[in-house]
Amino acid sequence: MGFVSGQDSVYSRTIAAAGAMERPDISSHNGAMASKSPTPIHCIEKQRLLEDYTAAVSEFNRMHSAQLAAVRKGEDFPFEEQIARAAERRENAKYAILAHQEKHGC
């Protein structure tokens, strides 16, 4: 089966239009698209702050899970101070990220 000339011309116009599209500048050494923004793609400090926040949230959740398990078993849970400290660490880590974003813009 051959192509019908109408389909051929639609296909040809589509290819021609695609060829006329502006191509992004990918001349950077790592293959990523070149950015005109001075903001770094990956901020090491932000990554560290996010890891700190993740650890603080994990600790807080672990403490709450232990408390819930103790309540289900009818046991005492004498770690209210530890939960409060874990909540404080979580909040401090969250506000450190927000302060970094405000100051650094990333």
C-alpha positions in Angstrom: 0.0 0.0 0.0 1.2 3.5 -0.8 0.7 6.8 0.9 -2.2 9.0 -0.3 -0.8 12.3 -1.4 -3.0 14.2 1.1 -1.5 12.2 4.0 2.0 12.7 2.5 1.6 16.5 2.5 0.2 16.6 6.1 3.2 14.5 7.2 5.6 16.7 5.3 4.1 19.9 6.8 4.3 18.4 10.3 8.0 17.5 9.9 8.8 20.9 8.4 7.1 22.7 11.3 8.9 20.6 13.8 12.2 21.4 12.1 11.4 25.1 12.3 10.9 25.0 16.1 13.5 26.6 18.3 15.9 24.1 19.9 17.0 24.5 23.5 20.6 25.2 24.3 22.1 22.0 25.5 25.7 23.0 25.2 26.7 22.5 28.9 29.2 19.7 29.7 26.8 17.4 31.5 24.0 17.4 28.9 21.6 19.4 31.1 19.9 22.4 29.6 21.8 25.6 30.0 20.3 27.9 32.5 20.5 31.7 32.5 19.7 31.8 36.2 22.6 32.1 38.7 20.7 29.8 41.1 22.6 26.5 41.4 20.7 23.4 40.3 21.6 21.5 43.5 22.3 23.4 46.8 24.4 21.3 49.2 23.2 23.3 52.2 19.5 22.8 51.3 20.1 19.1 50.8 21.7 18.9 54.3 18.8 20.8 55.8 16.3 18.5 54.2 18.1 15.5 55.4 18.1 17.0 59.0 14.4 17.6 58.7 13.7 14.1 57.4 15.7 12.6 60.3 13.8 14.8 62.8 10.4 13.9 61.4 11.4 10.2 61.4 12.4 10.4 65.0 9.2 12.2 66.0 7.1 9.6 64.2 9.0 6.7 65.7 8.4 8.1 69.2 4.7 8.6 68.5 4.5 5.0 67.2 6.1 3.7 70.3 3.7 5.7 72.4 0.7 4.4 70.5 1.9 0.8 70.9 2.3 1.3 74.6 -1.2 2.8 74.9 -2.7 -0.2 72.9 -1.0 -2.6 75.3 -2.1 -0.6 78.4 1.4 0.2 79.4 2.9 3.4 80.6 4.9 5.6 78.2 7.4 7.6 80.2 8.9 9.4 77.2 6.8 12.6 76.9 9.9 14.7 77.3 11.6 12.9 74.5 8.6 13.4 72.3 8.6 17.1 73.1 12.3 17.4 72.2 11.8 15.5 69.0 8.9 17.9 68.1 11.2 20.8 68.9 14.0 19.4 66.7 11.5 18.9 63.9 10.2 22.5 64.1 13.8 23.9 64.3 14.7 21.9 61.2 11.6 23.1 59.4 12.3 26.8 60.1 16.0 26.3 59.2 14.8 25.2 55.7 12.4 28.1 55.4 15.1 30.6 56.5 17.6 29.1 54.0 15.0 29.4 51.2 14.3 33.0 52.1 18.0 33.9 52.3 19.4 31.8 49.5 16.4 31.7 47.1 16.6 27.9 46.5 
